[in-house]
Amino acid sequence: MTALDARRPRRAPAGADPDGSPDSVNPDAAALLASRADPDLFAVLFDRYFAELRNYAASRLGGERGDDVAAETFLVAFRTRGRFRTDVPGGGNVRAWLYGIATNLIHRQRRDEERRYRALARACAVADRGVFGDDATVARITAGAVQPALARALAALPARDRDVLLLTAVAQLDYAEVSAALGVPPGTVGSRLTRARRAVREAFGGDDPTRIDEGQP
């Protein structure tokens, strides 16, 4: 792993068994399905994922808006939990589903996100801009103190490519999870990520400070 590698263990993909029954799905999906009859059980998912979704949203919009997006993500998820499916490709992955909701909410504030990246670039938030490749880079991303060149590159990316890049680099979703989150084929995930990484490499003269090893070339 390289720059946006974190030392916490990677989560195993959370998919459902082929029959999609409550007894055969993963614990996240089982909790969500059970919450249809007992809404209080949905709190399990809130407790499990609110903090990381907040960090993801804050890395893109800033702290206060990150709080708002994370809260609204769970409100939308609660209201639409009856439509959650385990019998489709990528179904049963509650974490990816939540990140998809959060990403859609972030899209509503796309211009604000891009303005934030440009402001960070102008502020030259990171003094040691030549240093990347360790856990500190993750902290800088989630804290908003990204390297100016990276901030400029993120601002210039098409929204769809930026989504894939940050879902892999910040949220640490793998290709299958990003595919489930965005509702696009894995091949589309790969092509968007390739374009995004190429743009970032060009901004860094050939290096890619966002790259992690997610099991794909």
C-alpha positions, 0 to 999 in steps of 0.5 A: 500500500502507498499514500492513503493506506491506513493501518486499521484492518480493511473490512471484508466485502459485505455481500449477501448469500445467494438466497438473500434470506434474513438468516443468510445475509451479513449482520449489517443487512440482517439488522437493516431487514429486522429494522423494518419490523422493529425500527429501533434496531436501525440504531445499530447501523447508526452507531456502527457507521456514522463516524466514518461517514461523517469523516468521508463527508467532512473530507469533501465538504468540511466539518459542519457540513460533514455532520449534516450530510452524515445525519441526512444519510441515515435519515434517508437510509431509514426512510428508504430501508424498505427498498434495500435489496439483497437479491441483486448484484452488490446487494446486501452491502449496507456500508456501500449503500450508505456511502452511495446515499452520502455521495448523492447528497454531496453531489447537491453541494458539488460547487461548494466542494470544488470551491473548498478544494480551491480555497485549500489550494490557495491557503497552502495548508500543508507545509511539507508538501513533498512528503506523502506515503504514510498514515499522516496523509490520511489524517490530512485528507480527513482533516481537510488539510490536503496538499495544495496540488492535490486540492487543485487536482480534486477541484478539477476532476469531473464529479463522477471521477472524484467520487470513485477516487475518494470512495477508494482513497478516503472511504477505502471501498474496494471496486465491488463496493464502489460499484454497489455504492454508485450503481455502476459496473466494476469496469466503469469504476476502473475506468473512472479511477484510472482517469482520476489517478492520471490527473492526480499523477500529472499534478504531482509530476508522476506520483499519486498520493491517493493510491492504495492497493485495493486488489486491482491494477 
